[in-house]
Amino acid sequence: MPMISKILIANRGEIALRVLRACKELGIACVVVHSTADADAMHVRLADESVCIGPPSSRESYLNIHQIVAACEITGADAVHPGYGFLSENAKFADILEAHGITFIGPTADHIRIMGDKITAKTTALELGIPVVPGSDGEVKTEEDALKTAAEIGYPVLIKATAGGGGRGMKVAKSEADVIEAWSTARTEAAAAFGNDAVYMEKYLGKPRHIEIQVFGDGEGNAIHLGERDCSLQRRHQKVWEEANSPALNVEQRMKIGQVCADAMKKLKYRGAGTIEFLYENGEFYFIEMNTRLQVEHPITEAITGIDLVHEQIRVASGGGLSVTQDEVHFSGHAIECRINAEHARTFVPSPGTITHFHAPGGLGVRIDSGAYQGYKIPPYYDSLIGKLIVHGRTRVECMMRLRRALDEFVVDGINTTLPLFQDLVSNQDIANGDYDIHWLEDYLANTPAA
Ligand code: ADP
C-alpha cells in the first residue's frame, strides 16, 4: 500500500485551495505549483512550498506533464492531486506518475481511458447494469448507417462525438431530411475539436433534468454512493447552479439509482471519487457519461453528508479504504451551490482585472470556496470561475432563504461577476418550486430582460 507523505497539487484557483485545506487538516505536507501569472494566488500564499512551473499559458504550465513530474522530484512529493480540469482525466499523466513511483490521487489509468471515450463508456455502463440512452450500437460510420439507426431510434436524434467534451461536436436531427447533414457536420466539428471524427447517435430527450450520482470506490471491490446532485441549471452545457438532493427525486428513487451505481462501481473495482451523469426524464434515468475525478460541485454533497470528499480521496489513495459503509451515509437537509464567475451576469463576457473590494458572506450554513481577495488581480488566461457559494439548510426552503441572505452580503467590486444572476434566480418562482429542466436557464436568459 502506498503511504503518502507529501502531496503536490497540480491545479490552481479555488480547487487548489480546497485540496490544500484537506492536506493541512490531515497533517500531510504539500506543495503547490503555479504559472508566472499565478504567483500572487491564494493557494500559493497559503502553501508551505511552491514551485513555478512555467509561463501563463496552461499548455506550458498546468498541462505540462514534464514540469509537474520534475516539481515532484525536486520537492520529494510522492503523490499528486490533480483537482478537476487540466490533467485530472489524462490517462497518460496517471501512467507517467506511476512509472515514476508517484501516486496519482484518482482512479487507474485504464478506468480513465474507458470513461474518456464515450462509446466505450456507454458500452461499459450497459455491461455494468447502468441504464443508458437508447442509441446506436457504437460508431455511426456511414450515411446509410445514420439513416437506418435514426429510423430505429425514432426522431429527434442527437449525434455526438465519441471524443466529445464541453458540448462540442453535438448535433440534433429532427427528421430524416436533416440527419445526413447533422451527421456530417458533427463529424467535421469532432475532427476539428478533438482530432477524432468518430460519432454515435442517441435518442434526443426533450425536457430532461441533469442528475448525477456521486460514487466512491476503494479499488478492491467495495463502493458506495453519496446520493445525487441536480445540475440542470446550465448555460451552454456549463453548470451554473447545483443542488443536493434533487427536487425531482424521492428517497426510494434516490436509493435505487444510487445502489445501481454503487453496484456497478463494485463490479468495476473502481478506485476513488467518480460521478455518473444521467439525463432524467419521465421517471427514467439515462447514462450520458462518467467523470473520473472530483467535480466542481462536490461541496453540496459534502454539505448534506458531512463527508469530506478530498479527505476520502487521499485516504483511498493511501490504501486506507473508505471511511464509511453505505449504511453509515446519512443525508441531512438541502444544499445549493452557485458558481461565481468573473463575467458579466447577462452577456457572460469575461471580466478579468483587479478586485477592488471583496467581502464574503458568513454565518451558519454558508461556505465560500474561493481564492479571491481584495487587491487580487484575476488573470485573463484561465477559466472565469472565481469562487463558489455553498449554502446548507435543514430544508430546501431554509436553504433558499439563507442563500438569498448570503447573496445580499456578498460584495465583489472592480470586476463584473455573475452574482446578480443568482439574485434573480433565488427570487424566481420556477426555481422556488424546483420546477426546471436542462433548457430552463437558456430560455430564461433569452426571455427575461435584466432587472
Ligand atoms: P459533453 O461531454 O460534451 O459535455 P455530455 O454527453 O455530457 O457531453 O452532454 C452534455 C449535455 O448535452 C448534457 O448535459 C445535456 O444537456 C445534453 N445532452 C446530451 N445527450 C443528450 C440527449 N441524448 N438528449 C438531450 N440532450 C442531451
Residues whose N, C-alpha, C, O or C-beta is under 5 A from the ligand:
A	BS01	ADP	V133 L158 G164 G165 G166 G167 R168 E202 K203 Y204 L205 H210 H237 I288 E289 I438
